[in-house]
Amino acid sequence: MATALNNSNIEKIKKLILKEGYLTSFWREYRSNATKGCGVGKALDNLKKLGVPKNGDPSKGKLDQMPEIIQGFDDLSVAMLKARGKCGGGQKHTKEFCVAYGKHIEKLHAEAVKLAQGGAQKAMAKELLKDDPKKEKGLDPKVIQANTKAILEAAKKYTELAKWLVAVQQTSAKAAKLLESKMSAWASQRNNDGIDTQRLDAAMEAAIKKIAVDAKIKPSFQNMQKTQKELQNILKVVKKIKTEGIDPKVVRASSDAIKKGDKAFDLARKAIEGFLSDYKGALQVVAEGRNRKVSEAQVEGH
């Protein structure tokens, strides 16, 4: 990190996002080293290749590449969420930086969607004027515009759910690492001479449960089931949409968004199920330790 973010410069830097935030060099100038490997730089490079300027204005990009630009903002949004998730207590200013970025990315994404919808309508109207009217009978521009809007909205919903799923995966993974660390420390302490194992075990059991509560594992698991139904319902809607006349790039971009959403769901499901397995195992190990100690005490007393 070349320039450290702090209380005195954070507000100024956040405002600069609107002017030059979509330069990879800008991101790397201010982001924390903790956020490396999240894919933000790669996503920014991709948007630049698509003609998006340093202020992120999608209208400066090529209209026929608007679906790719929309997908580019989707990718950037997910990467920024990952970067935000990597910010610990020592990176509070970077986290604030990422939050400001995320809000601006959402705004630009919405603008790109509007541009894509308008472009699809104009392109179809042009085609209808150019080609044989009889051949194009039934391809109502209004219907095509409505279908284009529907498929873009479905892709947007899928992307929004994917963001939440990425957050769940990251939280569950962090909770699993914390649990592993706590269990290792507990096992080490338990072997110390003169340690009150009964008190230690009780504290460990409480700590295990607190990790699950703090990470909101139970509500996240319940929401996963709800999210799965939402994803399935969106897919049903998409399957009913007639893609005839819709810009193939729009169709392809929505398909990519759905694939990424499905992948995010699978990763989140595996992460949360993995934590639950570790959680149950940890409670069982602690319980067995407590029971074993009780049995030993009974033998000694006998």
Summary of the structure (lengths in Angstrom):
residues: 302
radius of gyration: 25.7
end to end distance: 65.0
largest distance: 100.1
contacts: 930
relative contact order: 0.10
helix: 81%
strand: 0%
